[in-house]
Amino acid sequence: MSKYWVIAPQNAGLPEIWEKVWQFDLANSVISLGWKELGDISNYDENELRTAIEQTYSNDNVGNKTSRTFA
């Protein structure tokens, strides 16, 4: 069975922010993850990113951390 990701910028409940972020993402060929607490992750490898997520979101339940990672 194939797996698919659905990606949407920001919270759709805030349409003015959603549109601004979506237009930025389209113009720059990127997608925003919304992990501002992690800072700049552009130079992290997968293990460094997983470690940063675990440290930053250490109080989140396992399901929340898993949904933030690559699983």
C-alpha positions, 0 to 999 in steps of 0.5 A: 500500500502506498503512503502519501503525505498531505502538506498544508501551511500553518493553521487553516483557521487563520486564513490571512496567515495561511495565504501569506505562508502558502504564497511564500512557500510556492514562490520559494519552492519550499514547505514550512514545517512550523517547528520554529522552536527548533530554529534553523535545521537546514544543516541537520542530518536525520539523526541530528533532527531526530535528537533536536525534536526529542530534546525540544518536544521532550514533554510531548506524548509519543504520538505527537513526537512521531507525527513530527518525525519521519515515521 
